Amino acid sequence: MLEAALRAGADAVRINFSHGDSAQHVRYLKLVRAAAAKLGRPCAVLADLMGPKIRVDRATYILEPGKLVSLTKGRGVPENNVIGLTHAGWFDNAKSGQRILLDDGKLELEFLGTLKNGNGRAKVVRGGTLKPGKSLNVPGVDLGLPMPTAKDRIDLKVIQKAGFDWIAASFVSSAEDVRKLRAFCDRIHLTVPIISKIENAAAVEKLEEIVEASDGVMVARGDLGVEVELERIPTLQRNVIHAARAAGKVTIVATQMLETMMENPLPTRAEVTDVSTAALSRVDSLMLSGETAAGKYPVETIAMMARIIRMAEKNLEEDIVSVPHSDAMALMCEAGLYLSLIAGARALITISTRGSTPRYLSSYRGNIPIVVACTNEAIYHRSTLYYSMNPMRIEPVRETETVFRKIEKGLRNWKLVNRGDVLVFVFGYPIHGKHRTNTIRRWDVE
């Protein structure tokens, strides 16, 4: 199934650390690596931390409107209407009448206060079946959880040892949250870029500072749609994309993109338009969640999304998007993109050892295939998340001409170039040294 997903167009896989255990997460990582290796292609694997989020225990609850329920930390008692939660430290911070939203807002309780035994008391407003492990949101209330949480710290050590490519930080509320997470990663020698998920009202208020502190952001529309009014989501999505692109940071749009394909083989017209609109905004990646995690048509959903994206990209107008980078390497990348445009190049090639060049190149959203030739396995996989990036694995070679010819041969095998095509290379010279990108060269395919 993973091989079929990759063939259908998947470039990255998210492993959700809110479910399962460490052994399962590592097993999934190995399965993805094996599938990608079998197909001879890269695939980024993103570890999605649970973060300061509350979930229901592993029981199932039938919630009837108007009935009273108790909330407790740990294991619940369904037959006594006692709902078990992973965290209960927010009871004292919530006022009577506070809305409690369950399962992405499908169910709703009204908080009534705290009982003498320390449990919370609530009334069911919008009932239904509450399934195991579903989310609980208390909009606007301090949950009293640290960043990173105790669970996140354990998971980050697993991530460091296993070799994930990206980290998604859930329920970030400020730049300080990101800094604390990065400081912990530094202590355990985990050097993986951080994607901050924008999914609560506090993050919306501090968007600019969060973008600045992060390596990228994700518009996580599921929980965000619970925390703020639904009619605000399109505008907030646009604001997040604009802020991230202006800063040259990675952007991802996620949640309910092709939701009806969980049960049906075709999406709605509105969903197709949603995916196309995000693609036309030139985000780095679009993410499927329930459609591929639990849907009936995971491979068909991926193939559909890929087709919509390709069609949208045929209608892109700007060739290069302006980004106010001041770093000399970034300016070299921008110059390489303009030369590619002027020369009518078939592709722009960069040779990367530390990953900065592909990150800069993708931020300009050049309307041209970018090939990143990687000697570093981590950069090879990580780069699939970047806009218009095609990673190629190469062995270290000291001579520039030899490297170029090896890359040209690889591009011929990909059927990306033919005799007479023009390529543009952006790289550090001498090529075998630890030099930052400092050279642009035109190359004619013979």
N, C-alpha and C positions, 0 to 999 in steps of 0.2 A: 504493500500500500504506500509506503514511504517512497519507494522508487517511482511508482505511478504518479505520486504527488509532485515529485521533482520533474518528471518528464512533462507534466501538465503545465508547469510554469512556476512552481514554488521556488523561491530563492533563499528563504530562511525559515526556520522553525522556532516557535516559541514553546518553551516548557514551563508550565504554570506551577510554581512552587507552593501555591495555596492548596494544592491537592496532591495526594500521594506522599511518599517518603523519599529520603535521600537515595536509597538503593534504586528505586524506580526511576528517579530523575537521571541518575548516571546511566542506567540501562537504556533509557530513551535516547540520551546523548550518543551512546555507542551505536545504537540502531541507525540514527540519522547519519553519523559518520560513515558507517558501513554502506548504507544505501548510496550516499554521495560518492564514495570511493568506487563502488561498483560501476557507477555511471560515468566516472572520470570527471566529476565536476565539483565545485565548491558549494557549501551551504552553511550559512551562518546559523548559529544556535544561540538563541536569546533566553537567558534565565530570568523569569519574571518573579521577583520577590513578592511575598505576601504583603509585607509592609504593615503599617498600623491599621489593620482592617479586622473587623469582627466577623466571625462566621458562626453559624449554628452547628451544633454537634452532629454526630452521625445518625441521629434518629429522624423519623418522619413524623410531622405533626399535622393534625387536621384542625385548622383555625376557623371557628364559626363566628361570623359578625356579631358583635355585642357581648361575646363571652369574655371573661377575665382570665388572664394568664399570668404566670410568674416567670421571671427571667433570672437565671442563675449561672454562675461560672462553672464550667465542667459539664458533667453528664446530666441531661434532663430526664424528666419522667413524663413521657407523652400522655399516659393514661390519667395523669393528675394535672395536665395542662401546665407543666413546668418545662420551659424551653431552655436547653443547655446552650451556653455561649462560650466562645474561646476567651473572652475578656469581659469583665463587669466593672472595671474601674471608672466608668463614665457615669454611673448611676447618680453620684453626688453632684455632677456637673449639669445634669438635665433637670429642667423645670417641669412641673405638672403641665400636661397638655402638649409636650414635645412630641413631634412626629417621629416614629420609628419605622423605617422602610426595610422590607425584607425581599430577597430574591430580585434585586435590581428594581425595586419599587412595585413589583406585582402585588405584594401584600403590604398592609399597613396596620400598625398598632398606635395607640395613644398612650404615652407614658403617664402614669398616675402618681408615681412616687416610689419610695423605698420602704420595704417592710422591716419589722424589727429584726428578722433573721438575716438582714442584709440583701435579700433578693429584691429585684425590681418588680413592680406591679404595673400591668398594662391592660388596656381593653382593645379587642380586635375591631378595627374599623373596616378594613377590606380583607376578607378572609379567603380561604382556599387551602390547598395542600402545600405545606412547607417541606421541601425535600432536604435530605442530608447535605450539610456543608454549604448551604446557601448563604449569601452575604447579608449583613445587617448594617444599615446606614442610619446615623443620627445627625442629620444636617445641622451644621453650625455649632455642634457641641464638641468640646475638647475631650477626646477619647482617653487621654492620660497614658498614651503609649509612646515609648521613645523611638528614635530613628537612628540607627536601625534597631528593630525589635530584637528580643532574645532569640526568636526563631530565625530572623534574618541573619543574625551573626553566625548561627550554626550553619545555615544554608550557604552563606558566603564562603565559609571554609571548604564546603563541598565543591562549590563553583570554582574556587581557586585550584583545588587538587584535580578536578575532572577536566578543566580546560574549556569552559564555555567562552563564547566570543563577545557577548554583550550582556549587560545587566539592565533590567527594567525596574526602576524604583517606583513602587506603588504608593499612592496617597501622599505624595510630596506636598508640603504646605508652604515651604519657604526655601530660599537659597541655603539657609543654615542646615536644613534637613539634608540637602545634597552634600554639603561640606562635611557633615558628620559621617555620612555614608562613605564618602571618599576617604576620609581620615581612617576609618576602620579598614577599608580595603588596603590602604597604604601600609597599615600595621601588619597585615597578613600577607603582604607582597602580592596583592591581586591588582594587576594593571589591565583592567578591562573597562572600556568606555561605558558611561552611565546614561541611560535614557530615562528622563523623568516623565512619569505619566501624569498628565493634567486631568484630574478626575474629581476634584472637589472645589468648593467655592473659595477656599483660602488660596489655592493655587491660581485661580483665575485673577484674584486681586494682586498677586505677586508674580505675575507671569514673566515680566521682563527680567527680574533678578533670578528666577529659576532657570530661564533659558540661558542666561549668562553663565551660571554655575554648572550647567549640564553639558554633556556631549551631544545631546539631542532630546527631543520631546515627543511624546505620543499623545494624540487627542483620544483619550479613552472614553468614548461617548457613553458607555454603559453606566458606570458609576457617576459620571459627570451629569448625565440626564436624570439621575436620582437626586443629586445635590442641588441642582439649579433648575429653573423652569425650562421645560422642553423647548419652548419657542426660542430660547436663547442659544441653543446648541449650534445652529448654522453660523451665527455671528461669532461665537466663541471659537469655533473651528477655524474660521477665516483669520481671526486675530492670532491664534496660536501659530498657524502656518506662516503668517506674515512676520511675526516676531522671530521665529526660528530661521526662516530664510534670510531675513535681514542680518542675522548674526552668523549665517553660514553654518547652522547646526542641522543635524539630521532631523527629519520630520516623518512621523508615522501617523496615519489615521486608522482607527480601529473601531470595531464593534458594530454588529448588525448591518454590515455592508451588503450582504446577500442573504439575509436572515431567512427568507422563505424557502431557500434551497436546503434548509435543514430537513424539510419534509417534501419539497417539490423539485422536479428536475430542471425547472426554469425559474429565473427570478422575476420580480415585478418590474414594470417599466420604470417605476420610481427608483428602485434599487440600482438599476443600470445607470440611470441619470446620476445618482449619488456617487457611484464609483467613478464615472466619467468626470464629474465635477472635481473630485479629489485629484484625479490624474492630471487634469488640465491645470490644477494649482501647482503641479510639479513637486509634490511631496516625494520623499525618497522611497517610501514603501506604503502599501496598503495591506492591512492585516485582517485575516479571517480568524474567527475564534470558534464560536459554537458550531458554525457551518462545517468545520473540519474536525473539531474535537468530538462532536457527538451527532453530526448530521448524517442523513442517509446517502448524500451524494457528495462526498468530500472532493474526489478527483474532478468530477464535473464542475463543481463550484470553482475550483482553482482554474480550470481551463476557461470557464466563463469570464472570470475576473481578468485573466491574461488577455483574452480577446478584446474586452472592453478597454483595457489600458492601451493596447496597441492601436486600436482605432482612435482613441483620444489623442495619442501622441502624433498621429498623422496630421492633426489639425493645430499643432503648436505653432505659434507665430514668432515669438522672440527666439533668437539663436543663442544668446548669452544673457543671463540675468545679472544685473549689477549687484555686487556685494562689497561693502566697504572694508575689505581686508587691508591691513597695513603691512603684514608680514611679507618680506621679500620673496619667500617661496610662493606665497599665494599670488603675488603679482606676476611671477614667472609662469604660473599655471594659467592665469588669465590671458597672458600674452600668447601662450601656446594654443589656447582655444581660438583666439582671434586669427592666428596664423592658419590654423586648420580650416577656419571658415573661408578665409581669403584664397587659400590654396585648393579648396574643394577636396580636402582630405577625406579618405574613406573611413579613417579612424584616428583617434589620438591615443598614443601609447605612453604610459609612464612606467618606470621601473622603481619599485618601492621596497624598502627594507623595514621601515618603521611605521608606515601607514599615513603619514601626514599628507603626502602628495595626492593620493586618491580622495582623501577627505576634502581638500581644497578644490580639486577639479570638479567634484560632484556638486559642490556648493554653488558653482556658477551656472549650473543647469544647462550646459552646452547641448545643443540639439545634434549630437554626434555620438556614436559609440566610443566609449572610453575603455581601453584595455589596460589593466594594471598587471604588469608582470611581477610576480612575487617570488622572492627567495625564502620568505618567511611564511610558514604554514598558517600561523595565526592571522596574518594580514590577508592571506589568500581566502580564508573563510569569511573573515569579518567584512571584507569589502563588498560582499554580495548585497548588503543592506543599503549601500550608497546608490544614489541616482545614476542611471545609465552606465553602471560599472560592470565590466566583464573581466573577472580575475583569471589569470593564466599562471600556472605553476611553472617556474623555471629553476634550474640549478645555477648556483653562482658561477659566473664566467668573468674573466678579467678583461678580455678584449672587447671593445665596444662593437666592432663590426660583427664579431661572432655572436654576440647577444642579439643584435638587430636581426641577423639572418635566422637565428633560432626562433625569434618571435614571429618573423615573417612566415616561416614555415608553419608555425602553429596557426596563424591567421588563415593561411591557405587551407589547412585541414578543417578549420571552422567554416570554410567557404565565405569568409568575410572579405577577402581581397583577391584580386586577379592581377595579371601582368598589366602594367601601365597605371595602376592606382597609386595615389599619393598617400603617404602616412606622415604623421608628425610625431616626433619623440620629445618628451619632456623628462629630463633625468638629471642626476648629479654626476659631474665629471671631475676626476676620473671615476669610472663606473664601479671599480672594485674598492674604492675608499669610502669612508664614512662622511660623504659630502652631501649637503642639502641640495635640493633641486636648483641647478644653476645654468642649465643648458637646454636650448631648443634646437631641434634639427629636423629638416625635411628629408624624407626618404622616398625614393621612387622604386616601386616594386618591379623587378625585372623578370 
